[in-house]
């Protein structure tokens, strides 16, 4: 039976080649006689897996010297606390941009540790756009600026990196590894793995070394970037299997031509789907076209009564997990790296057929 095209926002579709390799190595990783899940995280076998994964990630993103790469737990949501704990560095204020539900969660958590200045917000526009940079009211005493380049729920994406004169902290959960990225523009990049990287349970953090080592009083060791970096992300037992799968994904990305090639594919997928929506006269995308996400594409049918039949018929056609987030409704197609162009074409064809029959 063929696998369906899975448009879940996360946990999301993984490359079939990665799953096949994991399947082949499940009971015996490369002659070790062990599954990766059975290995000591400090044994030579897993250490080799971990070191290769970091090396491949550094190569893919061209991570400069002076940055640490951490493989942590707790999801991106744990970073909502870790960022202020580690980046305030004696200051009491931080800037935050509010462009959606994940920005709001980060802001709420940061308020426990410092005075948060919301430089701008698109909440009045139902998070369908991004405030113009020249409207941002930045605090000159802020320790850093946090923003969410891509809002998974609303499908809003900033396509340019803001220049604000303080370290940038960014939640790249939905877009990391979807295209090239200049890491040197950021103080901290973090991402939950369950979208473009691997299974849930792993969080990637890339942090500038000079920003580590001066945490707020009372910071637990497990939430201290410097402590985790010193131990090679193994202060405690890490999520070993998720780390291993992430490493396989990194190797798969390299085999696909790296992030430049992946970015070209992702752009083509997004353009195809948005074109179908815009030209249909039936479906509607609510996001300002200048800030549409490549990865998460929400769309609305003309009558909410059509939502259930759309989802049921799509599932029968091998197109699954298209329901929008519970907070906004409608539909959402998440078209991460592992979703092939053929999957987006199948969705577009189904949408046209559904419109013909139901429109």
C-alpha positions in Angstrom: 0.0 0.0 0.0 1.5 3.4 -1.0 2.2 5.8 1.8 -0.1 8.9 1.9 1.2 12.4 1.4 1.2 13.8 5.0 0.7 17.5 5.3 1.0 17.6 9.1 2.5 20.7 10.7 4.5 18.5 13.1 5.4 15.8 13.8 5.7 15.7 10.1 6.5 13.6 7.1 10.0 12.2 7.1 12.0 11.3 3.9 11.1 7.7 3.0 14.8 6.9 2.3 15.6 7.9 6.0 12.8 5.7 7.3 14.0 2.8 5.2 17.6 3.2 6.4 16.4 3.4 10.0 14.3 0.2 9.4 17.4 -1.6 8.0 19.5 -0.6 11.0 16.8 -1.0 13.7 18.0 -4.3 15.2 21.7 -4.0 14.3 23.4 -0.7 13.8 26.3 -1.3 11.4 27.4 -4.6 12.9 27.3 -3.4 16.5 24.6 -6.0 17.4 22.6 -3.2 19.0 19.7 -0.9 18.0 20.6 2.7 18.4 17.9 2.8 21.1 19.9 0.3 23.1 23.3 2.1 23.0 25.0 3.9 25.8 25.1 7.6 24.9 28.7 7.7 26.0 29.7 4.5 24.1 31.9 4.9 21.0 29.0 3.8 18.7 26.6 6.6 19.7 29.4 9.2 20.1 30.3 8.5 16.5 26.6 9.1 15.4 26.4 12.3 17.4 29.7 13.7 16.1 28.8 12.9 12.5 25.4 14.5 12.9 26.9 17.8 14.2 29.5 17.8 11.5 26.8 17.4 8.8 24.6 20.1 10.3 27.6 22.5 10.5 28.4 21.7 6.8 24.8 22.2 5.7 24.3 25.5 7.4 28.0 26.6 7.0 28.0 27.4 10.7 30.9 29.7 11.5 33.5 29.2 14.1 32.4 30.7 17.4 29.1 29.0 17.5 28.1 25.9 19.6 25.6 23.4 18.3 23.4 21.8 21.0 21.1 18.8 20.7 18.7 19.3 23.6 15.3 18.2 24.9 12.2 20.1 25.9 11.0 21.3 22.4 11.2 24.8 21.1 8.9 25.8 24.0 11.7 25.2 26.5 13.7 27.9 24.7 11.1 30.5 25.5 12.6 30.3 29.0 16.2 29.4 28.1 16.6 32.4 25.8 16.1 35.1 28.5 17.8 33.0 31.1 21.0 32.9 29.0 20.8 36.1 26.9 19.9 38.8 29.4 23.5 38.7 30.7 22.9 41.2 33.5 20.4 43.3 31.7 16.7 43.5 32.6 15.0 44.3 29.3 14.4 42.4 26.0 12.7 43.2 22.7 10.1 40.9 21.2 8.2 41.0 17.9 4.7 39.6 18.0 3.6 38.0 14.8 1.5 35.0 15.9 0.6 32.4 18.5 4.2 31.2 19.0 5.5 34.7 19.4 2.8 35.3 22.1 3.9 32.2 24.0 7.6 33.3 23.9 6.6 36.7 25.1 4.5 35.3 28.0 7.4 33.2 29.2 10.0 35.9 28.9 8.0 38.2 31.1 8.8 35.8 34.0 12.5 36.9 33.7 12.6 40.4 32.4 10.8 43.5 31.2 9.5 42.7 27.7 9.2 45.4 25.2 6.9 44.3 22.3 8.5 46.3 19.4 5.5 45.7 17.2 2.5 43.4 16.8 0.3 42.2 14.0 -2.4 40.9 16.4 -4.9 43.6 15.4 -4.6 42.2 11.8 -5.3 38.7 13.1 -1.7 37.8 12.6 -2.0 37.9 8.8 1.0 40.2 8.2 4.3 41.4 9.7 4.6 45.0 10.9 7.0 47.1 8.8 10.5 47.3 10.2 10.4 51.1 10.3 7.4 50.9 12.7 9.2 48.8 15.3 9.8 50.6 18.6 13.0 49.0 19.9 14.4 49.6 23.4 18.0 50.8 23.3 18.6 49.0 26.6 17.3 45.6 25.4 19.7 42.7 25.7 18.4 41.0 22.6 15.5 40.9 20.1 13.5 37.7 19.7 11.3 36.9 16.8 9.6 34.0 15.0 10.6 34.0 11.4 7.8 31.6 10.5 4.5 31.3 12.4 3.4 27.7 11.9 -0.2 28.3 12.8 -0.9 31.4 10.8 1.4 30.7 7.9 3.1 34.1 8.2 6.8 34.3 7.4 9.4 37.0 7.4 11.7 36.6 4.4 14.3 39.1 5.5 16.5 39.0 8.6 16.0 42.3 10.6 19.0 44.4 11.5 18.5 45.9 14.9 21.9 46.2 16.5 21.4 43.7 19.3 21.8 39.9 19.2 18.9 38.2 17.4 17.2 35.1 19.0 14.9 33.3 16.5 12.5 30.4 16.6 13.2 28.6 13.3 11.2 25.5 14.1 9.3 25.5 10.9 11.9 26.7 8.5 15.4 25.5 9.6 17.1 23.6 6.8 14.4 24.5 4.2 16.9 26.9 2.4 20.3 28.5 3.0 20.6 30.6 6.1 23.3 33.1 7.2 23.9 31.9 10.8 26.3 34.7 11.5 23.3 37.1 11.6 22.0 35.5 14.8 22.9 35.2 18.4 20.7 32.1 19.0 18.8 30.0 16.5 16.6 27.2 17.9 14.2 24.7 16.4 12.0 21.8 17.4 13.1 18.8 15.3 9.6 17.5 14.5 9.1 19.5 11.3 12.1 19.5 9.0 14.7 17.6 11.1 13.4 14.4 12.7 11.1 13.0 15.4 9.6 15.0 18.2 11.7 15.2 21.4 14.9 16.8 20.0 15.6 20.5 19.9 18.4 22.0 18.0 20.1 25.2 19.4 22.8 27.1 17.6 24.3 29.7 19.9 27.1 32.2 19.7 29.8 31.4 22.2 30.3 34.9 23.5 26.6 35.0 24.6 27.0 32.0 26.9 28.1 31.7 30.5 26.2 34.5 32.3 22.8 33.2 33.2 20.2 34.7 35.4 20.4 33.8 39.1 18.9 30.4 39.9 19.1 29.0 36.3 19.0 25.2 36.5 22.1 23.5 35.0 19.9 21.8 32.5 18.8 25.2 31.1 22.3 26.7 30.9 23.7 26.8 27.4 27.3 26.9 28.6 26.8 23.8 30.8 25.2 21.9 28.0 27.9 22.9 25.6 30.7 21.9 28.0 29.2 18.4 28.1 28.6 18.0 24.4 24.9 18.1 25.0 25.3 15.0 27.2 25.0 16.5 30.7 22.2 13.9 31.0 21.1 11.2 28.6 20.0 12.9 25.4 17.2 11.8 23.1 19.5 9.4 21.3 17.2 7.9 18.7 15.9 11.3 17.6 19.5 12.6 17.4 20.3 9.5 15.2 17.3 10.1 12.9 18.2 13.8 12.6 21.7 12.7 11.5 20.2 10.5 8.8 18.1 13.5 7.6 21.2 15.7 7.4 22.8 13.1 5.2 19.7 12.9 3.1 19.7 16.7 2.7 23.4 16.6 1.5 22.5 13.9 -1.0 19.7 16.1 -2.3 22.1 18.8 -3.2 22.2 20.7 0.1 20.1 23.7 1.2 20.4 25.6 -2.1 18.7 22.8 -4.0 16.2 22.3 -1.2 15.3 25.9 -1.2 14.6 25.9 -4.9 12.3 22.9 -4.5 10.5 24.4 -1.6 10.0 27.7 -3.4 8.5 25.8 -6.4 6.2 23.8 -4.2 4.9 26.9 -2.4 4.4 28.8 -5.6 2.4 26.0 -7.2 0.1 25.7 -4.2 -0.5 29.5 -3.8 -1.1 29.9 -7.5 -3.8 27.2 -7.3 -5.4 28.9 -4.3 -5.3 32.4 -5.8 -6.6 31.5 -9.2 -9.4 29.2 -8.0 -12.0 31.8 -7.0 -13.0 29.2 -4.5 -10.2 28.8 -1.9 -8.6 31.7 -0.1 -5.4 32.3 1.7 -5.7 35.0 4.4 -2.1 36.0 4.6 -0.5 39.2 3.2 1.2 37.9 0.0 4.5 39.6 1.0 4.6 37.4 4.1 3.3 34.1 3.0 5.1 31.0 4.4 6.9 28.6 2.2 6.3 25.8 4.7 2.8 26.3 6.2 0.0 27.2 3.8 -3.4 27.9 5.3 -6.4 28.1 3.1 -10.1 28.6 3.6 -13.1 27.1 1.8 -16.1 29.3 0.9 -18.3 27.5 3.4 -17.2 25.9 6.6 -19.8 23.2 6.0 -17.5 21.9 3.3 -14.5 21.4 5.6 -15.5 17.9 6.8 -16.2 16.5 3.3 -13.0 18.1 2.0 -10.9 16.4 4.7 -12.7 13.0 4.3 -12.3 13.0 0.5 -8.7 14.2 0.7 -7.9 11.3 3.1 -9.5 8.8 0.6 -7.3 10.3 -2.1 -4.1 9.7 0.0 -3.8 13.3 1.3 -3.8 13.4 5.1 -3.6 15.9 8.1 -4.9 18.9 6.2 -7.0 20.4 9.0 -6.0 23.8 10.1 -4.9 24.5 13.7 -7.8 24.2 16.2 -7.4 27.9 17.0 -8.0 29.2 13.5 -9.8 26.4 11.6 -9.9 26.0 7.9 -7.2 24.0 6.2 -3.4 24.0 6.4 -0.9 22.2 4.1 2.5 22.0 5.7 4.9 21.3 2.8 8.2 20.7 4.6 11.3 19.2 2.9 10.1 15.6 2.9 6.9 16.5 1.1 7.8 16.0 -2.6 6.6 18.2 -5.5 4.5 15.3 -6.6 2.6 15.5 -3.3 1.8 19.1 -3.8 0.7 18.4 -7.4 -1.6 15.7 -6.1 -3.1 18.1 -3.6 -3.6 20.8 -6.2 -5.3 18.3 -8.5 -7.6 17.1 -5.7 -8.5 20.7 -4.8 -9.5 21.5 -8.4 -11.6 18.3 -8.6 -13.3 19.1 -5.3 -14.1 22.6 -6.4 -15.5 21.2 -9.7 -17.8 18.9 -7.8 -18.7 21.1 -4.8 -18.3 24.7 -6.1 
